């Protein structure tokens, strides 16, 4: 009988079995095993392909032969793929440290484990990975490296305490983009309790600099469905704004509103050229990991 | 609309709860951390109209649910056509008069009537209230099962009963079940004289549905009368009796269970029966039970008629001239007829009749007032000497009418001849009798409440009184003083006074089943024909339903007889055939005044009409359903 894969286990159960580093390893091992079995089998760091030129791309990598022959501006991507540079941008504001159920991971704990898994996966590919933890400001920065000691640095950074009462998602994205000197990947893990447009503008800027932007919207299931807490005043732990509501009365409308908001995020980020996915803290790590490490716009993994 | 439990309407005040919750929803004290408050805020901004509408709809549904439940708890009744029947307050008048005992096709009419009632009871629901009232005034209440059980124990009466009184009582009972729909259902054998009374029952707004049964052709033989003459045989006398029969019939006459005469009569209708007189002599003395009977037929209850007679030597009387010529003449007549014997004054069992001013009289005595006012002092001294606790007062010469002694308008003694002899007698000269047990005339004033010994009053004062060993009249028995000696009932009254009050005959009472009689002072028990003795603890009793001779007992002694026979008209069953039922109902209808008195042509129509009078339904279930629907709608709306 085959053992259950860690990337498909309940995240709460998995987190209870080991600390962050161990969980990340289990998830990555399970994920890689799954990838070998998947139809996507064969993806490789050897992949090389042209991609359309985008403003901000380094002209040194422009394929002049294609430009002359087909009047198409493309850049040679393969050289870059072999040593990708990725920056993980992790929201550690107060809202990320909330869970609707004490038996469930907070959004931050979930995002940390997911980010650790992504980092480990990239480091195993000899890619450079960095980390930015932010709230209203950048609280912790680990520049991208592909060295073996980088994993330890990242683990040390994850063990830092959470942040303050507000978050500046757009600012953190822009600053993280500056830390990745060559075109690379910027992966944002946040509950996105912010306005979409500034964030989309920041993503657009990063895209203009040649970075791939991946946004993972981390949500507690209760934020999607509305908690069954009875008639109460609901308070935002960051802004301290309170709104009275009766879940039984407004749940349906609330859910529709959340779906609208998610659609707006998807549309705004899509227009900015960023990839967007929603991750619920009660779903196994494998699904959001596939979103992050799946086939990118050029058919390659991160 | 009416309510069975209106107090529960106060639950409607609970509508304030959802209203209060709705109004106070913005003041909820509990706070819950929830980072996605921005979605809530956005939701309220974008859907404020929808949310308000939704909140108001939810509020309305909750209020509706509370109101519906409060109304349901109050058990409303509403008339809604075509939905069964609303809770009824049903009083069923079951005619169990003697005539319902007719047996035809091996089943009595009463059994058929009982089956009709049983069918009606089976249509009742738990919300209904019901009573059965029988012709003898008996009322049975309770649940349908208990009524059905009680129904099995009912039987026809020995007499006619009083269907009018039963109907009047049923109307009151039906009204008492308000707010249920009151209905009176009458089921009778349709005898023409079922409501043979002058009184009319006013049902008012209470609907009355009448059903009358017809029977097949009935050929009834009946003994309609039987009486011994005179009341005391010495030791012989006669028995007068009347028999009706559709064809010739044999009769038998029994004394103390022994047949002493027999014969046959030709056919005669109830209205003109054959009247016979049979002379007899009794071998035994004391009270004797007698019966005249004919062969058994479909109606057994009138095949025999009872009588009783006292067999003893005549009472002895000693007459003094002070009693006046009229009293002397009456006594002479009775002596000539051998109803009395002259005896020596002072002899054992001899009653002295004299003026109160006569000297040397001894108890027992019948005394009259002296004509000369000068003699009053002497008369009062005689009363004192005899130990009689009454005195003659000052003479009164104004014309007044005597009244039989009564209590609350009812005669104190319904069995005595005094009622007819005294009532309305003009009195021109009288000495008001003053109760004076201590020997002083000032003990009581005129106009005081009647003392039990009082037989009659005149001008508000006692005028004729009786006690242990004496009868006293407050006027001389002369026409210029009172018309009492001129009245037809005077001589029988004198005989009754001498034989019953002052002698030892006791009394003979004739009554019909169910009748109420009073004036039974000194009676301690009633000895039924089978020898059982039932004690009495007042001077009133209800005559038993079974015909027969019941002896009145004072401890071990028989002091009279109560002869119970059915009303002769109850034997008139001619015209009770099937086709006559409608006319019988029409006759009954004339005795019931009301807004809605309806005859039923059949049993099924009777049952339908009874519940049609309460067309509609209790609204309990519809309201509970409405409350549930409101709650379900609220739950659905709250989820979507």
Interface residues (C-beta under 8 A of the other chain):
Chain A: X94 X95 X98 X191 X193 X220 X222 X223 X227 X229 X230 X231 X232 X233 X234 X235 X236 X237 X238 X239 X241 X242 X243 X244 X245 X246 X248 X249 X250 X251 X252 X253 X254 X256 X257 X258 X261
Chain B: X21 X25 X26 X27 X28 X29 X30 X31 X32 X33 X34 X35 X36 X37 X38 X39 X40 X41 X42 X43 X44 X46 X47 X50 X51 X54 X55 X58 X638 X639 X640
